[in-house]
Amino acid sequence: MNLASPETPSPEPMDIPAPLRWTQTLAVGCLVGLVVLCLGWELWWAPIRPGGSWLALKALPLCIPLAGLLKRRLYTYRWVSLMVWLYFTEGVVRGYSDPMPSQALAWIEIALCLGLFVASAAHVRLRFQHARAQTQAPSGDANV
């Protein structure tokens, strides 16, 4: 089974090496953390306007890749590692320009974005290494 192809079905959890499961868990955890942070930040903890703001809708695009990450879709890991930089940029801008407590929330957003990026990039790399190892595995008849 080719783990590098996004069209192939995901292998059973028992077939997945531990590093791949770890990167998937970290990516999903950081993504869910970003969703919770975006909603809580703009609705309750430090909204731009008292009573909440429409900026909480920024959490919606983060919900789109969740199913793909849970299903271990390689294509989703690739594009979420690019999309996360938009949230990272927002965190940097607000981390330097907003007053507390919004500033602290921005630094948490930065940390979650970096965690999601590292986990996604590592997951993609490990998937390709695993697929390469599967295709280059020596057969028992090669030395005959």
Residue frames as qw, qx, qy, qz and C-alpha x, y, z in Angstrom:
[[0.000, 0.890, 0.455, 0.000, 0.00, 0.00, 0.00],
 [0.420, 0.374, -0.005, 0.827, 1.37, 3.37, -0.99],
 [0.301, -0.683, -0.488, 0.453, 1.09, 5.73, 1.98],
 [0.235, -0.276, 0.133, 0.922, 2.26, 8.70, -0.08],
 [0.058, -0.311, -0.622, -0.716, -0.75, 8.85, -2.36],
 [0.285, 0.015, 0.373, -0.883, -3.65, 10.99, -1.12],
 [0.668, 0.025, -0.357, -0.652, -6.14, 8.84, -3.04],
 [0.530, 0.009, -0.845, 0.069, -5.31, 5.59, -1.28],
 [0.644, -0.659, -0.263, -0.286, -7.35, 4.69, 1.76],
 [0.181, -0.724, 0.540, -0.389, -5.69, 5.26, 5.09],
 [0.515, 0.114, -0.840, 0.124, -4.09, 2.20, 6.65],
 [0.680, -0.589, -0.427, -0.097, -5.53, 0.66, 9.75],
 [0.293, -0.888, 0.256, -0.246, -4.27, 2.25, 12.99],
 [0.862, -0.372, 0.312, 0.143, -2.24, -0.88, 13.76],
 [0.797, 0.372, 0.196, 0.434, -0.29, -0.49, 10.49],
 [0.152, 0.925, -0.055, 0.344, 0.80, 3.07, 11.26],
 [0.627, 0.116, -0.447, 0.627, 4.27, 3.57, 12.74],
 [0.407, -0.661, -0.459, 0.433, 4.37, 5.33, 16.12],
 [0.246, -0.271, 0.064, 0.928, 6.02, 8.54, 14.81],
 [0.112, -0.297, -0.565, -0.762, 3.17, 8.98, 12.31],
 [0.400, -0.653, -0.641, -0.053, 0.56, 8.53, 15.02],
 [0.422, -0.516, -0.277, 0.692, 2.42, 11.03, 17.20],
 [0.116, -0.071, 0.257, 0.957, 2.58, 13.68, 14.45],
 [0.246, -0.468, -0.654, -0.541, -1.10, 13.14, 13.67],
 [0.448, -0.651, -0.565, 0.236, -2.04, 13.52, 17.33],
 [0.338, -0.401, -0.088, 0.847, 0.05, 16.69, 17.66],
 [0.010, 0.133, 0.450, 0.883, -1.40, 18.19, 14.46],
 [0.344, -0.572, -0.659, -0.347, -5.01, 17.46, 15.46],
 [0.469, -0.598, -0.463, 0.456, -4.41, 18.72, 18.99],
 [0.245, -0.265, 0.055, 0.931, -2.89, 21.99, 17.79],
 [0.112, -0.289, -0.559, -0.769, -5.69, 22.48, 15.25],
 [0.418, -0.647, -0.631, -0.096, -8.41, 21.90, 17.84],
 [0.445, -0.502, -0.287, 0.684, -6.52, 24.19, 20.21],
 [0.130, -0.016, 0.257, 0.958, -6.48, 26.92, 17.55],
 [0.266, -0.498, -0.627, -0.537, -10.23, 26.58, 17.00],
 [0.491, -0.661, -0.524, 0.216, -10.94, 26.82, 20.74],
 [0.401, -0.347, -0.083, 0.844, -8.52, 29.73, 21.09],
 [0.036, 0.192, 0.401, 0.895, -10.01, 31.69, 18.18],
 [0.373, -0.604, -0.598, -0.372, -13.55, 31.25, 19.48],
 [0.549, -0.621, -0.424, 0.364, -12.73, 31.98, 23.10],
 [0.397, -0.149, 0.029, 0.905, -10.50, 34.93, 22.25],
 [0.051, -0.191, -0.346, -0.917, -13.05, 36.77, 20.13],
 [0.464, -0.531, -0.569, -0.423, -16.19, 35.83, 22.05],
 [0.666, -0.681, -0.305, -0.006, -15.25, 35.84, 25.75],
 [0.746, -0.332, -0.136, 0.560, -11.62, 36.31, 26.84],
 [0.243, -0.519, 0.099, 0.813, -10.46, 39.44, 24.98],
 [0.472, 0.633, 0.566, 0.238, -12.85, 40.41, 22.17],
 [0.304, 0.242, 0.176, 0.904, -12.19, 43.48, 20.05],
 [0.343, -0.426, -0.107, -0.830, -15.62, 44.79, 21.05],
 [0.305, -0.121, 0.739, -0.589, -17.36, 44.14, 24.36],
 [0.752, 0.211, 0.358, -0.512, -19.79, 41.25, 24.05],
 [0.713, 0.076, 0.643, 0.269, -17.85, 39.49, 21.28],
 [0.217, 0.637, -0.316, -0.668, -17.07, 40.21, 17.67],
 [0.861, 0.444, 0.023, -0.246, -17.59, 38.77, 14.23],
 [0.231, 0.696, -0.680, -0.011, -13.86, 38.08, 14.12],
 [0.618, -0.227, 0.717, -0.230, -14.70, 34.76, 15.80],
 [0.852, 0.454, 0.102, -0.239, -15.59, 33.55, 12.30],
 [0.270, 0.717, -0.640, -0.060, -11.87, 33.17, 11.68],
 [0.476, -0.277, 0.814, -0.186, -12.23, 29.78, 13.40],
 [0.825, 0.366, 0.232, -0.362, -14.40, 28.40, 10.57],
 [0.623, 0.624, -0.460, -0.100, -11.57, 27.81, 8.05],
 [0.079, -0.493, 0.831, -0.245, -9.75, 25.85, 10.75],
 [0.713, 0.017, 0.568, -0.410, -12.64, 23.39, 10.97],
 [0.752, 0.518, -0.222, -0.342, -12.32, 22.40, 7.30],
 [0.474, 0.498, -0.725, 0.032, -9.08, 20.38, 7.55],
 [0.497, -0.391, 0.638, -0.439, -10.02, 18.58, 10.76],
 [0.926, 0.140, 0.239, -0.257, -11.66, 15.61, 9.01],
 [0.730, 0.595, -0.326, 0.081, -8.73, 15.25, 6.61],
 [0.024, 0.621, -0.692, 0.368, -6.21, 15.23, 9.45],
 [0.681, -0.219, 0.565, -0.411, -8.22, 12.62, 11.32],
 [0.924, 0.319, 0.165, -0.131, -8.39, 10.46, 8.16],
 [0.589, -0.448, 0.468, 0.484, -4.65, 10.96, 7.58],
 [0.631, 0.716, 0.264, 0.139, -5.10, 12.53, 4.14],
 [0.646, -0.144, 0.130, 0.739, -1.66, 13.54, 2.92],
 [0.207, 0.564, 0.331, 0.728, -3.02, 16.38, 0.79],
 [0.386, -0.859, -0.266, -0.205, -4.70, 17.92, 3.85],
 [0.697, -0.543, -0.005, 0.468, -1.45, 17.83, 5.83],
 [0.527, 0.174, 0.257, 0.791, 0.25, 19.61, 2.96],
 [0.033, 0.646, 0.296, 0.702, -2.17, 22.51, 2.55],
 [0.525, -0.811, -0.255, -0.034, -2.84, 23.01, 6.26],
 [0.686, -0.339, 0.000, 0.644, 0.90, 23.56, 6.72],
 [0.276, 0.294, 0.255, 0.879, 0.55, 26.52, 4.36],
 [0.280, -0.723, -0.422, -0.469, -2.77, 27.85, 5.69],
 [0.634, -0.605, -0.359, 0.320, -1.49, 27.98, 9.26],
 [0.469, 0.009, -0.016, 0.883, 0.87, 30.84, 8.35],
 [0.139, -0.617, -0.308, -0.711, -2.11, 33.20, 8.06],
 [0.647, -0.703, -0.273, -0.109, -2.95, 32.57, 11.71],
 [0.728, -0.225, -0.122, 0.636, 0.73, 32.79, 12.66],
 [0.262, 0.364, 0.127, 0.885, 0.91, 36.22, 11.02],
 [0.395, -0.717, -0.274, -0.505, -2.17, 37.38, 12.92],
 [0.773, -0.542, -0.248, 0.216, -0.62, 36.14, 16.14],
 [0.599, -0.012, -0.046, 0.799, 2.63, 38.02, 15.52],
 [0.023, 0.522, 0.189, 0.831, 0.84, 41.27, 14.66],
 [0.556, -0.687, -0.233, -0.407, -1.50, 41.08, 17.64],
 [0.818, -0.337, -0.275, 0.376, 1.26, 39.83, 19.91],
 [0.476, 0.008, -0.066, 0.877, 3.21, 43.03, 19.37],
 [0.056, -0.344, -0.193, -0.917, 0.35, 45.52, 19.03],
 [0.562, -0.572, -0.453, -0.390, -2.51, 44.41, 21.33],
 [0.270, -0.574, 0.513, -0.578, -2.67, 45.08, 25.07],
 [0.081, 0.027, -0.968, 0.236, -2.89, 42.27, 27.61],
 [0.691, -0.210, 0.692, -0.016, -4.69, 39.77, 27.81],
 [0.774, 0.603, 0.054, -0.186, -5.02, 39.74, 24.02],
 [0.238, 0.762, -0.602, -0.013, -1.25, 39.85, 23.71],
 [0.406, -0.332, 0.834, -0.169, -0.87, 36.66, 25.75],
 [0.778, 0.333, 0.475, -0.240, -3.52, 34.93, 23.65],
 [0.573, 0.763, -0.251, -0.165, -1.63, 35.95, 20.51],
 [0.010, 0.615, -0.787, 0.045, 1.54, 34.28, 21.79],
 [0.620, -0.004, 0.752, -0.221, -0.45, 31.12, 22.51],
 [0.743, 0.604, 0.150, -0.247, -1.75, 31.31, 18.93],
 [0.315, 0.762, -0.558, -0.092, 1.83, 31.57, 17.67],
 [0.296, -0.384, 0.864, -0.134, 2.86, 28.50, 19.66],
 [0.716, 0.261, 0.594, -0.258, -0.11, 26.47, 18.39],
 [0.633, 0.731, -0.109, -0.230, 0.60, 27.52, 14.80],
 [0.133, 0.673, -0.727, -0.024, 4.23, 26.49, 15.08],
 [0.492, -0.152, 0.832, -0.209, 3.21, 23.17, 16.61],
 [0.750, 0.475, 0.369, -0.276, 0.72, 22.54, 13.81],
 [0.498, 0.771, -0.355, -0.175, 3.25, 23.43, 11.13],
 [0.066, -0.547, 0.833, -0.053, 6.00, 21.24, 12.58],
 [0.600, 0.039, 0.758, -0.253, 3.62, 18.31, 13.10],
 [0.731, 0.596, 0.182, -0.278, 2.20, 18.61, 9.56],
 [0.381, 0.759, -0.516, -0.112, 5.61, 18.92, 7.91],
 [0.235, -0.410, 0.872, -0.128, 6.99, 16.02, 9.94],
 [0.716, 0.218, 0.587, -0.309, 3.94, 13.90, 9.12],
 [0.690, 0.682, -0.093, -0.225, 4.36, 14.49, 5.37],
 [0.195, 0.694, -0.693, 0.003, 8.08, 13.75, 5.52],
 [0.413, -0.244, 0.848, -0.227, 7.59, 10.58, 7.58],
 [0.784, 0.377, 0.371, -0.325, 4.86, 9.37, 5.23],
 [0.613, 0.709, -0.322, -0.135, 7.16, 9.73, 2.23],
 [0.018, -0.571, 0.811, -0.131, 10.03, 8.03, 4.07],
 [0.612, -0.025, 0.725, -0.315, 7.73, 5.19, 5.11],
 [0.789, 0.532, 0.142, -0.273, 6.41, 4.78, 1.56],
 [0.408, 0.727, -0.551, -0.049, 9.95, 4.81, 0.16],
 [0.251, -0.411, 0.851, -0.211, 11.02, 2.18, 2.67],
 [0.747, 0.189, 0.542, -0.335, 8.04, 0.01, 1.73],
 [0.750, 0.636, -0.050, -0.175, 8.85, 0.15, -2.00],
 [0.357, 0.702, -0.607, 0.111, 12.60, -0.37, -1.52],
 [0.712, -0.400, 0.528, -0.235, 12.28, -3.26, 0.90],
 [0.183, 0.423, -0.843, -0.276, 14.48, -6.09, -0.40],
 [0.897, -0.015, -0.113, -0.427, 12.66, -9.22, -1.41],
 [0.742, -0.407, 0.532, -0.013, 13.87, -12.63, -0.28],
 [0.869, 0.348, 0.308, 0.170, 14.55, -13.75, -3.88],
 [0.256, 0.947, -0.189, -0.035, 17.02, -10.96, -4.68],
 [0.254, -0.701, 0.664, 0.058, 20.12, -12.88, -3.51],
 [0.857, 0.074, 0.509, -0.034, 19.40, -16.07, -5.47]]
